[in-house]
Amino acid sequence: SSSAGVDTVPNSCRAPYLERIKLVKRLVELTSDKGPNDRNYHRTINMAINQISASHEQVCAKIDQFTQLFNHAKQTSERDYHFCLNTFACKVIDQGETQASSHRDSAYPIARVVASVCYAFPDLVEILLGHFHQVCPYTLPFYPRKKPGMSTEAFFVSMGYQVNSQGELESEDEFLARMSGMMSIFAALCQCFPDNPYTLEQGWSWIARVLNMKPRRITSTIL
């Protein structure tokens, strides 16, 4: 039935990506007391992504910087390499939740850098898409359903809502802003030629799937 397709098919698509995230995190944790280079890697990646602007020269400079950093990490150890890829993916998601959610135009230069880095380091693609699907299931697209016995809070978390340190769910406006920011970067990635990790054809397929699913409150936001 159509309802089965809504729940079952996207979950089966999402599973390999989420499993890859678990494997990478396990690799980082098992070899980490923390790694001696972690602090420098984390600071460099954060600073470089924060410095991405619409300038062509700046975009090229950041692509070169990440290429050099990841090649250096890869030569150091497999553990350092995957730590950098995972940190980069997490920071891209963070930029979607913060920067792109309030400044949509920033999604395009970010996506240009991300697409080029993914092209140079294919291992990053599954990790990045896994993070997207994990934090924003609408990138599949997928509308979570409340399952029997599931608490209201657990259901909202499955939809992508965040819970603050006081145990309170964020507001709907905050939630929609974060989701729209991540969808902005995700959509921009689909338009990066030729080295995008998520092709334009897949982007059209995503739109078709959304339009063939029963609309929810968030549908207009993600479109």
LUMPANU-843813 format. One line per 5 residues: number of its first residue (from 1); their letters; for each residue x, y, z of C-alpha. Coordinates in Angstrom, 3 decimals. Layout:
REM residues N
NUM = a = X Y Z  ...
//
This chain:
REM residues 223
1 = sssag = 0.000 0.000 0.000  1.041 3.628 -0.325  1.309 4.008 3.436  3.675 1.057 3.582  5.803 2.701 0.928
6 = vdtvp = 5.989 5.901 2.912  7.341 4.163 6.012  9.195 1.086 4.776  11.025 2.111 1.612  12.686 5.259 2.974
11 = nscra = 13.811 3.444 6.132  15.449 0.760 4.012  17.206 3.500 2.015  18.327 5.273 5.163  19.687 2.191 6.958
16 = pyler = 23.035 1.833 5.100  23.824 5.513 5.588  23.078 5.417 9.308  25.110 2.229 9.643  28.066 3.997 8.011
21 = iklvk = 27.778 6.802 10.566  27.894 4.265 13.402  30.972 2.617 11.920  32.839 5.901 11.515  31.975 7.068 15.036
26 = rlvel = 33.068 3.686 16.385  36.371 3.979 14.519  36.968 7.435 15.969  35.972 6.437 19.513  37.934 3.189 19.603
31 = tsdkg = 41.173 4.910 18.587  40.541 7.968 20.685  41.615 8.877 24.125  41.361 11.614 22.109  43.661 11.614 19.111
36 = pndrn = 46.613 14.002 19.455  45.565 15.863 16.308  41.815 16.062 17.009  41.800 19.561 18.442  43.727 20.989 15.482
41 = yhrti = 41.597 19.118 12.943  38.384 20.286 14.603  39.498 23.914 14.850  40.774 24.017 11.264  37.605 22.471 9.807
46 = nmain = 35.299 24.730 11.827  37.201 27.867 10.906  37.478 26.985 7.220  33.754 26.241 6.808  32.823 29.401 8.703
51 = qisas = 34.992 31.394 6.264  33.216 30.154 3.105  31.744 33.086 1.174  30.204 33.664 -2.248  33.582 34.780 -3.623
56 = heqvc = 34.870 32.408 -6.317  38.406 32.841 -5.022  37.311 32.000 -1.480  35.405 28.903 -2.614  38.471 27.648 -4.517
61 = akidq = 40.746 28.449 -1.578  38.569 26.431 0.817  38.387 23.483 -1.582  42.196 23.482 -1.735  42.475 23.820 2.040
66 = ftqlf = 40.187 20.856 2.723  41.889 18.780 0.033  45.285 19.347 1.625  43.967 18.739 5.141  42.217 15.480 4.275
71 = nhakq = 45.178 14.196 2.270  47.429 14.952 5.229  45.048 13.166 7.621  44.829 10.188 5.256  48.601 9.876 5.198
76 = tserd = 48.710 10.126 8.990  46.248 7.304 9.700  42.908 5.871 8.612  41.559 6.949 11.983  42.568 10.599 11.498
81 = yhfcl = 41.171 10.563 7.963  37.754 9.342 9.069  37.752 11.688 12.034  38.177 14.596 9.601  35.457 13.342 7.254
86 = ntfac = 32.997 12.903 10.096  33.866 16.285 11.621  33.432 17.953 8.233  30.025 16.316 7.700  28.848 17.374 11.168
91 = kvidq = 29.947 20.959 10.511  28.087 21.052 7.186  24.907 20.012 9.003  25.574 22.671 11.617  25.892 25.295 8.895
96 = getqa = 22.537 24.207 7.515  20.919 24.514 10.942  22.410 27.939 11.653  23.906 29.893 8.748  21.719 28.672 5.864
101 = sshrd = 18.555 28.743 7.964  18.799 32.529 8.248  20.833 33.336 5.101  19.628 31.043 2.304  22.077 32.400 -0.276
106 = saypi = 24.956 31.026 1.797  23.834 27.493 0.901  25.262 27.737 -2.621  28.932 28.479 -1.874  28.821 25.937 0.958
111 = arvva = 27.396 23.330 -1.427  30.026 24.158 -4.054  32.818 23.463 -1.568  31.111 20.321 -0.221  30.490 18.885 -3.695
116 = svcya = 34.116 19.370 -4.742  35.449 17.855 -1.527  33.106 14.870 -1.943  34.380 14.416 -5.491  37.965 14.366 -4.255
121 = fpdlv = 37.145 12.086 -1.306  34.302 9.698 -2.246  34.352 8.164 1.251  32.747 11.391 2.444  29.558 10.977 0.390
126 = eillg = 27.890 8.227 2.428  28.951 9.849 5.687  27.535 13.225 4.679  24.260 11.835 3.327  23.970 9.683 6.434
131 = hfhqv = 24.168 12.775 8.622  21.602 14.563 6.461  19.162 11.652 6.670  19.740 11.196 10.380  19.100 14.823 11.329
136 = cpytl = 16.633 15.749 8.573  14.660 12.681 7.385  12.954 14.849 4.760  16.122 14.635 2.658  15.102 11.063 1.794
141 = pfypr = 12.180 12.174 1.706  10.581 10.493 4.703  7.724 11.521 7.001  8.093 9.672 10.317  4.909 8.206 11.779
146 = kkpgm = 4.031 7.799 15.406  4.321 4.131 16.280  2.281 2.296 18.918  3.636 3.007 22.389  5.824 5.890 21.190
151 = steaf = 5.773 8.961 23.437  4.904 12.328 21.964  8.440 13.577 22.649  10.025 10.550 20.971  7.784 11.092 17.955
156 = fvsmg = 8.779 14.742 17.666  12.461 13.801 17.993  12.025 11.256 15.182  10.706 14.109 13.026  13.897 16.069 13.694
161 = yqvns = 12.951 18.232 16.664  15.711 19.029 19.137  15.432 18.852 22.928  17.264 21.497 24.948  19.254 20.987 28.162
166 = qgele = 16.075 21.547 30.198  14.388 18.692 28.376  12.088 20.988 26.395  11.295 20.587 22.720  12.208 23.476 20.466
171 = sedef = 9.367 25.526 19.015  7.843 24.707 15.642  9.312 27.917 14.186  12.808 26.925 15.328  12.319 23.425 13.952
176 = larms = 11.093 24.637 10.555  13.958 27.130 10.290  16.562 24.397 10.907  14.943 21.980 8.470  14.689 24.644 5.749
181 = gmmsi = 18.357 25.522 6.231  19.475 21.921 5.816  17.162 21.455 2.838  18.680 24.591 1.265  22.167 23.059 1.345
186 = faalc = 20.832 19.674 0.254  18.992 21.237 -2.708  22.041 23.321 -3.632  24.143 20.143 -3.689  21.819 18.669 -6.310
191 = qcfpd = 22.639 21.601 -8.593  26.439 21.385 -8.404  27.891 20.066 -11.662  29.677 17.847 -12.411  31.052 16.775 -9.059
196 = npytl = 27.960 16.646 -6.897  27.383 13.723 -4.513  23.638 13.835 -5.120  22.789 14.196 -8.817  20.205 16.463 -10.405
201 = eqgws = 18.304 13.364 -11.510  18.109 12.259 -7.885  16.936 15.750 -7.022  14.069 15.481 -9.516  13.256 12.046 -8.119
206 = wiarv = 13.153 13.558 -4.628  10.665 16.227 -5.779  8.474 13.605 -7.470  8.402 11.481 -4.330  7.449 14.450 -2.154
211 = lnmkp = 4.641 15.415 -4.521  3.338 11.849 -4.522  3.214 11.703 -0.717  0.370 13.060 1.380  1.284 16.648 2.363
216 = rrits = 2.249 17.406 5.964  2.716 20.699 7.758  6.393 20.704 6.835  5.883 19.974 3.122  5.738 23.603 1.992
221 = til = 8.881 24.349 4.005  11.015 21.609 2.452  9.821 22.428 -1.061
//
